[in-house]
Amino acid sequence: MAATSIRRRFGRSVLTVAAVALAATLLTALVTIAGTARTKVLSELSKGGPLSGITVAAAEADPTQVDTDDPRPGPPKDLDDSVRAKITAMPDVRSVLPIVAAVINVVVPEPPANAEILGRLPPLPSTLAPTTTAAPATTASTAPRPTVPGLRTPDPFPETMVGIDLDKASMMPITILTGRLPVPRSLTEVAVTQGYLTRMGLTKQQAAAVVGTEVQLGAPRVFTDSGQPRRFRSRWLRATIVGVVAQETAPGQFIVSLEQSRAARAWTASGLEVEGRVEIPTSPYSGLFVVASELEKVNQVRRDITELGYSTSAPENLVASVQRYLRVVEIVLGAIGAIALVIASLGIANALLAAVRERRREIGVLKAIGARDRDVQRVFLFEAGVLGLVGGVIGTAGGFGTALGVSAVVNRYLTAQGLVGVKLGLPLLVLISAVFGSTLLALLAGAMPARRAARLPAREAMEAA
């Protein structure tokens, strides 16, 4: 009888099922996406990564620990291979990544950015753009070039290049804003930071304009002939900017391979006279980035490294905040889907109430031939359950399909950023709960119309008909 009623009112039934399906789709998709994102982030944190990393810096000598024969404080404690080996041997350390910084001189090309790309990007805010733009000097054989408001070419300036292990860059606190990181062991590619953009008079939104441009980097060295003033000589190389990043590895506007920074540092340290060298740290490593094996082990690893006499820093408060906010996002997304499902249940209740009014004669006939109240109630409850079940199955399948589509888009973005993609599993508990939840909510929505139909007296129903 319920099936006959559904077929007889096919249009209304389809709309009711569609409402439940859309609500179940929204709920399933949101819960699946939120759960997968939370699991992915927490798994990355638990197995170690940028957020669970520890930055180790060379420690200055302790002025209280001095030799009685020589009251002057000793040299600072260097970060070398022996220290790296000690930290690597700690039981709760997953990996130790070296950081090598080198002093360089920078010559920016003219123009410093691709004007064609810059013209397609958002303009600079009026607070950054200069009120006037000086026209370049021209000669009889050189035509004036078009100028871009806000874009400027700075004079050569000193800066620092930060060398890292590019094979393991995903484990370091580096975020790609546009472009990519240099190829591992490359000597001709660099990535720049937002500080470089600021020198050019550009904003973060205009970062793509510097990708593909060339910059000259020179490692300085002092050489002094006997009795002559100190003079500088630089070891120059021309490098292509392949990306713009935000990085917290070490102070410096250029990210390069370890090989490139070591070569620059070795050249700088090879001055002819000790007193004539450019001042550079004597430590083989400018810093170390230590990745703990688990998130819970960060505190212990920091204590162990501190006992060796080195300063450390780690974003522990940030990690705790990320966990709390992920939970909040999961609750909010689930609540939105639940609200949509409640709205769909109101549609079921409304459809069944209309059916009770339209089927009063049918109810009266059933009562007249001996149907009990609970028999009539079962017919309406079964009809509500069928609508909820069908809508739940369709909606759950649609929600999981939507989550797969979102996952594909997210994976393309993560891959472009050089990160590991998100693998969307099959959340059986979520899918089964969505189907049963839709059916149960439909039964609850149909309870009142079913009870109203069951309590309708046979005589009243026949007279109304």
Secondary structure as GFF3:
##gff-version 3
##sequence-region A 1 465
A	DSSP	alpha_helix	2	8	.	.	.	ID=ss1
A	DSSP	alpha_helix	10	46	.	.	.	ID=ss2
A	DSSP	three_ten_helix	50	52	.	.	.	ID=ss3
A	DSSP	beta_strand	53	57	.	.	.	ID=ss4
A	DSSP	alpha_helix	81	88	.	.	.	ID=ss5
A	DSSP	beta_strand	93	107	.	.	.	ID=ss6
A	DSSP	alpha_helix	115	119	.	.	.	ID=ss7
A	DSSP	beta_strand	157	164	.	.	.	ID=ss8
A	DSSP	three_ten_helix	166	171	.	.	.	ID=ss9
A	DSSP	beta_strand	174	179	.	.	.	ID=ss10
A	DSSP	beta_strand	189	193	.	.	.	ID=ss11
A	DSSP	alpha_helix	194	200	.	.	.	ID=ss12
A	DSSP	three_ten_helix	204	210	.	.	.	ID=ss13
A	DSSP	beta_strand	214	223	.	.	.	ID=ss14
A	DSSP	beta_strand	231	247	.	.	.	ID=ss15
A	DSSP	beta_strand	254	257	.	.	.	ID=ss16
A	DSSP	alpha_helix	258	268	.	.	.	ID=ss17
A	DSSP	three_ten_helix	274	276	.	.	.	ID=ss18
A	DSSP	beta_strand	287	292	.	.	.	ID=ss19
A	DSSP	three_ten_helix	295	297	.	.	.	ID=ss20
A	DSSP	alpha_helix	298	307	.	.	.	ID=ss21
A	DSSP	beta_strand	311	313	.	.	.	ID=ss22
A	DSSP	alpha_helix	316	358	.	.	.	ID=ss23
A	DSSP	alpha_helix	360	368	.	.	.	ID=ss24
A	DSSP	alpha_helix	373	416	.	.	.	ID=ss25
A	DSSP	alpha_helix	428	454	.	.	.	ID=ss26
A	DSSP	alpha_helix	458	464	.	.	.	ID=ss27
###
